[in-house]
Amino acid sequence: MCGIIGIVGKESVADRLVDGLKRMEYRGYDSAGICTIHDGELVRRRAEGKLGNLVAELAESPAPGKIGIAHTRWATHGAPTASNAHPHATDHVALVHNGIIENYKELRAELTEDGRKLESDTDSEVVAHLVSRRVESGESPEEAVANVLPRLRGAFALAMVFRDHPEIVIGARRGSPLVVGYGEGETYLGSDALALAPLTQQISYLEEGDWVVVRQDGATIRDENGDEVTREVRTSGASAAAVEKGNYRHFMQKEIFEQPTVVAQTLGSYLRQSDNSVALPQFDFDISSIKRVTIVACGTSFYAGMVAKYWFEQFARVPVDIDVASEFRYREPVLEEGGLALFISQSGETADTLAALRHCKEHGQTIGVIVNVPTSTMAREADLLLPTHAGPEIGVASTKAFTCQLAVLAALAVHMAVKKGLMSREEEQEVVAHLLEAPACLNAALDHDDDIASMAHLIAPARDVLYLGRGPDYPLAMEGALKLKEISYIHAEGYASGEMKHGPIALIDDDVPVIVLAPSGPLFEKSISNMEEVRARGGQIVLISDAKGLEEAGEGCLATIEMPRVHPLIAPLVYAIPVQLLAYHVACVKGTDVDQPRNLAKSVTVE
């Protein structure tokens, strides 16, 4: 959740540490800090709030030095204050941490009894004191870290500097990602490749339990047993330009408008236009033998999985279970032999989803992952890797990753149907033709951006908003409600249209806008009947449909949003655009922080 960067350099590091934090601010922005070593002293600067406050602090009190660590925080233990900001430090050791130390209370009690004074409310500070206590007793930094790591329970990525050893940074990971970067006469640590993109393209991903001693001329990596190991050095491909907004007002706006391109790129990896067929990556199991699909994800990725449930069951006639990752293991799910467990995650590091993946692996499931980071932990542990090609997504509210996930899931469902003999060659060609139409239809949907912006002021004053949809548009209704909640702070809920009369209709009055997703097609008439039930009770309707649907049912609505008429298969991709744009423009009207909404961070690497 938090962001970490460390540099063992040949010139001043403070500005580059801050630049790395800027590239990771989507991971957390409750506070930030850096620590360098200069003239035999730890130089620490921290600030509450967004990164600009740390920049101002450094302008007033610089942090010289050629070695340092830095951190941008999403608070777990302890309020987002300057005293709880990282790095945490003793006289000898400074440390930054991403994750949660689950046994910190007992460790804190031990340290307090030993006479050590802790200044923060965080779980992280105990690690700095545990390591420092051993260094002060005469152990080397390497010995101290090797002895402390086995005592920690939970998830962590750590980076540490040592006052009396200004030539090294030590990093460690368990559960949270950490990357080593190799430069010319410099070596780096970072939470992800994007943080290191301006510094180097040559990186190694630490494996679970690894720890590393980083020096100017390279790195020594050890596994959880302390044995020296080699991890592959690869080219990251992360682009420094990818975190620039260009001419857009916000990253979220930019990422919404990138969707036609990135969906086309993603579909291009899974569909052969020469013969309108699906072509998946090579894998070592028979997909036609899959008896059940279990989909596990969180947040927006969970809603992509809900849409996919319709596709798998419709096309491949395979029963599908879908779970929120944070609940999955705790209900003790029954996992049948011959099942495919499919995990969806933008980052590939989501803690709940990763834990569920390992649970399924232990219970004999074939593991498939749909991720936007093909070098992530989930990707490395999968039997079937299905990368999206959305590019870095910086806005906290997911947009382009969602539509790319849908594109991959649709291709996978079609492929499974073909392999099971449930879809003929002609049917496959027809379905693939519709999928290939999606990027142009996304472009057509984006053409209505100005119309959506012009009616956003009608929604912005609301305290509550309801979204309705049927079939695959039901998950889209929940996704639309999530987007509005995330960035405008308006309470919103998504419901299956037919469920309104079973309770939620009691909420309807003329102060509650109701967003109805109803493309013309087989479910249209039933959706409109539910819409009329709302209208009869004073509800203010915003109808999102195509021209035919608006002609039939648009009269008397608070507002209408026209979408291109599309095949039902690609409607979820296309109708994602208006719910994203509506949330975006309402947030702009309200003046909220679109890219960095309060209390949220992009990559959830703690349970």
C-alpha positions, 0 to 999 in steps of 0.5 A: 500500500505504501511506497518505498524507494532507496538509492545507494548513489554516487551523487546527491539522492534527495531530489531523486528520492522525492521524484521516486515518491511522486511516481508512487504517490498513488500508493499512499499520500497520508504522509511522506519522508526521507532519510539520508546519511551525511557526515556520519549522521542520519538526516531525516525529514518527514511531513504530514499530508501530501508529498508537496509538504515534504518538498516544502520541508526539504526546501527549508531543511535540505537532506544532503547525502549520496545514500538514502531511503524514502516513503509515501504512506497509507496509514494502517497503524497510527494516524497520518501525522508527522510523528507516524510518518516514515522513515522511523529511526533510532540513533543507529538505524532508519527504516521504511516499511510497506505492510503490516507487522501483525505481532507488533504489540508483543514486540513493542511490549518487549522493547518497552520493557527493555527500556527503549522509547518508541515515539510513534503509534505505528507497527513499523517502528518496532522493526527499527528498534529490533534491528538497532538493538542488535547493531548496538550490541555489536552485530553487523547490519547483515547479522542484525537483519538476519536475526530479526526477520524471522521474528516478524509475522505479517506482510512487509517490504522493508528498506533500512540504512545504518548510520555507521555503514553509509555504503549499504541499504538493506531490503527485505520482502515477505508478502509485499513487493520489492524490486532491485534496480541496477544502474551505472555505479548506483543501485536502487530499491523500489516498491515497483518498477515504475518508481525506478523507471527514470533511474534504470530499466534493469531490475530484479524482483525479490522472491518471497522471503528474500532479503538484499544488501544493496551497495553502489556496485551491485546487490547480494540477495539471500533467501529466507534461509540466508543462502545467497541466491541469484534473481533474474535481471530483466528489462522492466519496460516501465516508462517515465512518460507513463506517469505524465498527465499530458494535456489532461486535467487528471490522470483518471481523465487521461486513463478513461480516454486511453481505453480505446487504444489499450483495449485494442492492444489487449484484444490484439494479444488474444484475437487473430484478425486474419481468421477471427479466432481466439488465440491464448498463450500456451499453457500446460493443461487441458482447458476443455477438462475444466469442470468449474471456474472460481473467480476471486478478486477485489473492488472493480476487478470483482465486478469484472469477474461478475460480468465474466460469470455471465459469459462463462456460463452462457458460452462455455456452460461451466458453473462459476463461483465468484468471491470477494478475495477478503472473504474467500478463505474464511468461508472454507470453500469447497474446491472440486478437483479439475477446477480453474481458479481465476484471479483478477488484479490490476497490480498482481500484488493485492494481498487478499487476492494473493492469499486466496491464490495460494489457498487454491494452489494448496487445494489442487486448483489450476491457477489463472491470473489476469493482471496488468503487471506481468512480472508481479507476484501473482503472474509468477505463481500462475499456471495460466498468465493472461496479461492485460495491456492497459499500461500503468494506471495512476488514478486510484479509481480503476478505469482502463484496467477494468475494460482491459480485464473485461476484454481478456475475460471475454476472450477466455470464455469464448476460447473455453467454449470452443475447446469444449465443443460448445461453440462452432467455428462460425459462432466463434468468428461472429463473436470475435468480430463483435469483440473487435468492434469494441475499440471503435464503440468505446471511441463513440462512447467517449464522443459524449463526454461533453454531454455528460459533463454538462449534466454532472451538476444535476447529480453533484448535490445528491447525498444518495444515488442508486444505479440499476442494471440487468444481466451483465449491466448489473455488475456495471451498476455496482461499478458505477456506484463504486466510482461515484463513491470513490471520487465524489464521496456521494453515497451510491449503491448498485442494484439488479433492476428487479431487486428494487421492489424488494426493499431499496425502492423505499429509499426513492424520493425526488432527492435520489437520482437513479442511474439506469443502464439499459441498452436496447435488447432482450432485457430492455423492456423489463429494465424500463418497467423497473425504471417506471416503478421508480419514476412513479414514486418520484425518482429522478431518472438518468437513462443511459441507453442507445438511440433506440432505447432513448427514443422509447423511454427517454421522455421525462428523464432528469437526463439521458446519455446516449451510447452507440448501439452495440452487441450485448457481448461488448455492452459492458465494455462500452457502458463502462465509459459513461459511468466512469465519465459521470463519476469523474465530472461529478467529482470535478463539480464538487472539487474533490481530489479525483486522482487521490481520493481520501482514505484510498490508495491504488495498490492494496498490499495489506489484508 
